Amino acid sequence: MEISPKDKKNIVIVLLITLGLLSLFLLTKSIGEINAYDKKEAGQQQNLISITGEGEVFAVPDIATVSFGAVAEAKTMSGAQKALNEQIDKAMRFLKDSGIADKDIKTQNYNSYPKYEQKYSGAPVACSQYYCPTGNSKSVIIGYEATQSVSVKIRNTDDTGKIIDGLGKTGLSNISGPDFSIDDEDALKMEARKKAIDDAKKKARALARDLGVRLGDITSFNENTDGQMYYASNMLMDAKSSAPVSPEANLPKGENKITSSVTISWEIK
């Protein structure tokens, strides 16, 4: 059966109307869902309570780190390196005799390089107020220098002064430290975090009680943990020293403070 042009036109019109109504329905539904989502989000934001809690832990440092360096000069590179090794070997023997383990002695830096000097040739040239001609010149190697720096971890902090004094007696002239720290700081951070969380929970319960609401699920958690050093009040010297101290240095360890700040958000009912 053949469809007349008029019927075809009517079919097209019906299809267009149907598509238009379907598009309008889908658009209306999408807008409704977006509005519902926005209202839900707004409701969630309004029904939250955020509290910051603080926690801190104090502990006496159980590790001291001392650094020392040596410098040697000679006419040849091998001569400078040999002289440097003699200084370092003497310090190493003292450290091992003092009970310092190999794993706690670490080279931080090592350098060996030539030393230069400018040599001039030709007749002297008169200098003006602003300019002084150098004539013919060239860089000439006049010797070699070798340097090495080493860090030492002292696990028996009561021996720190004795170690510094002993290193000075080996002939070293560049000693710095001590830097007091805590070997297992993670455990203290966990303890400080727990105190901060407990503090936040306590504050949140009190606020919820005052507002007449109940706390729901936790929606977010943020933490900031930091470690700071506090010296004992009777510390008589700077923690850094560029020269060996004799007699044995008096080095109060003070204590370190680990702080934690947490921000927790709850739903409220």
Number of C-alpha atoms within 10 A of each C-alpha: 3 5 7 8 9 8 11 11 10 11 12 11 12 12 11 12 12 12 12 12 12 12 12 12 11 12 12 11 12 12 11 12 12 11 12 12 12 12 12 12 12 11 11 12 11 11 14 17 18 16 18 19 22 21 21 20 17 16 16 16 21 17 20 22 19 21 21 25 21 22 21 19 21 19 14 15 16 14 17 22 21 16 17 22 18 13 18 22 12 14 21 18 12 17 19 12 10 13 11 19 14 12 8 12 19 13 13 12 11 12 11 18 13 17 15 13 12 10 11 13 10 9 8 10 10 9 10 8 5 5 8 10 10 13 11 10 12 10 11 12 13 13 17 20 22 23 18 20 18 18 19 22 22 23 19 12 20 16 15 25 19 18 21 24 19 21 21 19 15 17 14 19 16 17 24 19 19 24 16 26 20 17 12 11 15 11 10 20 21 15 17 24 25 18 21 24 23 16 18 23 18 13 16 22 14 12 16 15 12 9 9 9 12 14 19 14 11 14 12 11 14 10 15 11 17 12 18 11 18 14 15 13 8 9 13 11 11 9 15 13 15 11 15 23 18 14 10 15 16 15 21 18 24 16 19 21 18 23 22 24 21 22 17 19 20 20 18 16 12
